[in-house]
């Protein structure tokens, strides 16, 4: 079978890892996110909204507490479970937004999102849109992303002999390294790269993350943006234990570290550098308000209050979301805002923004 990846490698002989990752994840023919079944036990991985509806309920409580937004935007909405549970919860409290916007690249996932919205008849109660152009978004909104930034195409960089090299994939599907000169003064500063990287140290740099933040910032004038993802501040990310970088693959709930095998049949992602995210948002006029692990965010909005403690499944779901040996610690939350007033001290039980 000839696909776009083979055609591109035949024409160019080599492509950057970020180009490769973009095709593997999003290509209409071989892209992983166009796969038949991605989420849940029958798929490849389980995300927080699928673990428990109370994840979405906590976000709903945050939305209500701010009380300044009529629009919600969700970017990279997966199968639509977060949106459905969030809107059902807000409807029960008569606090629905006027409009809900989805931004999604995968046509197959758009179909799933529309299906779950229709199944719950949510389109009867508010206007719901799927947009592909940021210019179609409102300039004021409460914005949500869950496991979005980890799947932005990224380049792989190696520090060797006081120089930087960039990973390319050749037409034999092998990695080759070429000298790479990037804007050290700005990019290294935003990444917060340590000055004493060991020789042969590998790390990631996603130009696409930077482009996304720049592009959406041109449209959004007033917002609170919640970012859920797995990753670390730069000081905790660039450790000697991660000499080989953080690119990770998942297939059938099993992880591996070879993105060149099972092409199109597994997810590829990289740990998020939250210091980098903070810096690029601030470079585009946002203020980083708070940073914490997922557990502290969910507990800040009383995730335990509404749970039926006698319901074993509900309690097990909550444990997965907040326990440090599950999703509570490795998943972090960054909250950035633009032109909205202070939410006041004490909204979060712990704010680790100083770590960034």
N, C-alpha and C positions, 0 to 999 in steps of 0.2 A: 504494500500500500504506500502510495506517495502522498505525503502530507506536507503542510506548510513548513514544518521544521526541516524536513529533508530537502525541500526546494530551496529554503533559505541557506542551508549549509552548503548545498551544491553551488549556489550563486556566489556566496561570500567566503566559503571555505572555513570561516570561523565566525562565531557570534559571542557577544559578552554573556556572562552568566545571567544578567538581568534580562536580556532579550530571550534567552532560553527559558527562564522561569516564567516570563510573561506568556510565551506560547504554551508551555506545559500546563499552566493553570487556566488560561482564558481562551485559547484557540477554539473556534466553533466546532472543529472536527475532533481534535485530540485533547482538548483542554479538560483538566480534571474537574473543574467546576461545572462542566456540562455533563458530568457523569449521571447515571440513572439514580443512584442512591448514595448520598454523601453522609447524612447525619443519622444519629441514633444507633441502636444496637445492630441493625442490619446494614448500616453504612460503615464509614471509616473512623468517625470520631463523634464525640458528644460535647456540645458546647453548653455553657452555663444556662441559657434559657431553656434548654431541653432537660436539664437536671431538675429544675424546680420552677414553677410559675412565680414563686416568691422572689426570685431574682428580678423579674420584670416588675413585680409589685414594689420593690424597693426603689427602682428607678422612678416609678410612678409617684411615690411619696416625695422624692426629690423634686420632680416636676411641679407638684402641688405646692411644695414649700416655697419655691421661687415665685410662683403666682404672677409672672410677668410675660408669659409666652402663650400665643394662640396657635403656634405651629410647632410640630415636631418633625425633625428630619432624621431618618435612620440610614446610615451608609454601610452597605455590605450586610444586608439583613438576613442572610442565611435562608432558612426555610420559612421565615416569617413568624416563628413562634414567639419571639420577643415582642414583636408588634402586636400580635393577637392578644397575648396575656396582658400586656400593658394597657391596651385599649379597653379590654373587658373590665380590668380593674378600675380604670378611670371612669368608665361608664357607670359602674356600680356606685361610684361616689358623686356622680353628676359633675365630673371635672374633665370631660373630654376636651381635647384641643379642637379648633375649628378645622384644621387641615393636618394631614399626615403625608409626608413625602418619603418615598423610597428611592435610593440611588443604588443600582445594581448592574454589574456588567454581564452576569450570566443570564442568558435567556431562559435556561431551564429553571434556575432559581426564581426568576420573576414569575414563572408559571406556578411554582410552589407557593410563593408569597400570595399571589392572587387567589389561589385555591383556598388557603387557610383564612384569608380575609372574607371570602365569599361564604365559606362554611359557617362562619360565626356571624354572618349578616352585618358586618361592621360598616360596610359602605352605606348602610341606611342612616347612620348616625353622624357621619362627618365626611368631608371630602378627602379622598385618598388618591394620591398620584404616584406614578412611576416616571421618573425623569432621567435622562441621560446627559443633559447639559446643565451645568451648574447655574447658568443664567436663568434657568426656569425656576430656581429656588427662591423662596422669600428671603428678604434681607435680615429678618429677625426670626430666631428659632431656638428651640431646645434641641440639641443635636446629640445623637447616640451612635457609637460604633462599638461593636464587640468582635474581637479577633479580626480586625481590619488591617491594622498596620503591619502585622507579622507576615501577611501574604502579599504586601507590595513587592514587586520585583526588586531584587537587590543585587548589587555587584559584590563579588568576593575579592578582598584585597589582602595581599601578603606583604608583610614588612620583612625585608631581607637585605642584609648588608647596607643598612642605612638608606635603602631605597624602597619604593613601593611598587608592587607588581599587581596586575589585574588579571583575574581568571577569565579565560575564553574557552568555549567548547568548539573543538574542531570537527571536521566531517567524519571522523572516526569515533565520535562521541567520547572523547577524552579531554581532560582539562589541560590547557597550556597556559603558561604565565608570560605576560609581556610587561615591560616597563610601563609604569603609569604615573603621570605627573598630574596631581590634582591640587586644587587651591588649598594648600596646607594652612595658610593663615586663617581662612574662614571655615573650611570644612572640618579640619582637625579641631578647631576651637569649638565648633558646634557639637561635634562628636565627643568632645572632651577626651581625646586620646591621651593616654599617659605618655610622658616624655621618655620612658625607659622600656618601651616594648621589647620583648625578647626577640632574637633573630628567628625568622620563619613563623612569626605570629600571624595568624589569619583572623580577619574580622570582616564585617559587612558594612557596606555603605549604600543606602537606598536613595538615589537621586529622585525616584518617583515619589517618595514620601514628601520631599521638599517641594516638588512641583504641585502635588495635591494641596498641601497647606497654602501655598502661594495662590493657587487658582481659586480655591473656595473662599479665601480671605478677601478676594476682590469683590465677591458677591455679598458675603455675610457682614453686616454692619453691627448687629447686636445679637449676642448669643451666649449660651452656656453649652459647652461641648464636653460630653463624657466619653472617655476613651478607656475601654476595658481590653486588656491584652496580657500576654505573658511576656516578661522581660525584666530588666533591671535598670537602675541608675548606672551611669557610665563607670563609677568607681567600683561597682559590684559586678559589672559585666566583663570588663577587660582584666580578667584574672589569668594567671598562668595555666590554671586547670582548663581553660578554654582556648588552648593554642590552635586548635583546628577549626575555630569559628563556631557558629551556632546554627548553621543550616541543618534543618531536621525534616525528615519525611515521615508521613504516617499513612499506613495502608492497613485496613481491617483492624484498627485499634492497636497496631504494632508499629513502633517507631524504628527508624534506621537512619543512617547518615550518608546514604549514597543516592544523590539526586539524579544520577545517570542510569539507574536501573529502573525497570518497570515504568518506562516513560508514559506519562499520561494516566497512569493507574494509581498514583498516590499523590498526596498533598506535599507541597514543599513550602517551608516557611523559615523565618529566622527570628530569633529573639529580638524584641523591641528594645532599643536604647532610649529609655525615657528621658535622659538628659538631652539627647538630640531632639526629641519631639518638643520638649519644653522650649529649647532654644529656637527652633524654626518657627514655632507658633509665636514666640515673643518677637522674632524678627519681622513678623507680619502683623503686628499690632494687637496681639492677644496678651492677656495676663494669666500666668499659671497660678491658679488659686489653691489647688490642693493635690496631694499625691499620697497614696496609701495602698496597702494590699487589699485584695477583694474582700477579704473577711471584715476588715475594719470599715470598709464602705457599707457593706450590707448590714452590719451591726449598727452603724450610725443611723440607719433608717428602720431599725427595730424589726429586722427580718424574722425574729423569733416570736414576735407578739401574736401573729395571726395563724401560726402553725398549730395544727391539731397534734398535740404531743402524744396522743394515743394512736396516731396513724404512722405506722412503721415506715411506709414508703416516703411520706412527707419528711419525716425526721432524717431518714437516710439521705434524702436529697439535700436537705439543709447542711448536713455534715459534710457532704462532698463539696459544697460551695464555700464553706467557711473554715474547714479544718486545714491546718498547715500542711499535712501530708497528702492532701488532695488538691483542691483548686484555690484554697484560701490564701496561700502565701505566694505561689509562683505567679498567679494572676494579679496584676496591679491595676490601679485606676488613676488616670490623670484627668483633672478637671481644669479646663481653660475657659476663660470668659472674655467677652468683648463688649465694652460699653454697657455693662449692667452693674448696679450698685453692689456694695459689699453684702454678702449673705449673712454676715454676723458671725461672731465667735461662737464656737460650741456646736456648730452643725455637724461636725465630724468628731468621732471619739478620739481620732488620732490623725494628725496631718504631718506627713514626712516630707513636705516640699523642700525642706532644707537639704535633703539627700541629693537633690538634683542640682 
